[in-house]
């Protein structure tokens, strides 16, 4: 079976079955400059949803215990992973040691002036900055992006253009969304960075993903060929029996 045949096969499978939002949704040909984001949570949600890594379906992570709500569309960048490369970059920029990646896809919040009424969707976004967040010793960067072609926010090209009030809301959410009264703060934001650092974090998360998972379509194609070869050998053995 040739490469073109495999491409046709996977295209047909995509028509029949829903793609896993982490592995099956393409990050985009122009990434990291412009990319696909999968949105899990929107500002009106009173429950925090996240993708179940095994099935690809949204699951309830936890109810929002307090009045803090995410002030933007929030989700992750498909085909990314926060592991060694992302952790190394965090240590390089903070001067700290013993930081590890959180083993999750890279988080992203997408600013738009439009009201989006539900999550579990994909959007096209343009990264313009981010927060270097450390959560319990784990690198947990939050990329800040604008919805592509947004009429109000679409002209922003760097986080330095975002009004202070909006940045404060984003920071407050990420610093408090896991914290319970009487408990010490678990999350910290060491830096707010601009577009160029955001693009580097995304590039490194792509490297981490490829290191961990490789090219899944090639692996699946090889597995399919192995299964077909086994089936052919089995048939040959059965046909040779008296």
Number of C-alpha atoms within 10 A of each C-alpha: 7 6 10 8 10 16 13 11 13 14 11 11 12 12 10 9 8 11 14 16 25 22 19 15 17 16 21 15 10 9 17 20 17 20 21 23 31 26 25 21 24 25 17 15 16 17 16 19 23 21 21 15 15 7 10 16 13 17 15 11 12 12 11 16 14 13 8 15 22 22 19 23 26 24 27 26 28 25 23 26 29 27 27 20 21 29 27 19 17 26 16 11 12 13 8 11 12 9 21 22 23 21 17 16 23 26 23 24 28 26 22 20 13 10 10 13 9 14 19 16 13 17 13 17 28 26 29 26 25 27 25 23 22 22 21 14 18 20 24 28 26 25 30 28 31 28 24 20 13 15 11 13 18 17 13 16 17 20 21 15 12 14 9 10 9 13 18 10 16 19 18 16 15 20 18 16 17 15 15 12 8 6 7 8 14 14 19 18 17 13 14 19 18 20 21 15 18 27 20 14 26 26 18 22 26 26 21 24 24 15 14 13 14 12 12 12 14 12 12 13 17 12 12 13 13 12 12 12 12 12 12 12 12 12 11 11 10 10 9 8 6 4
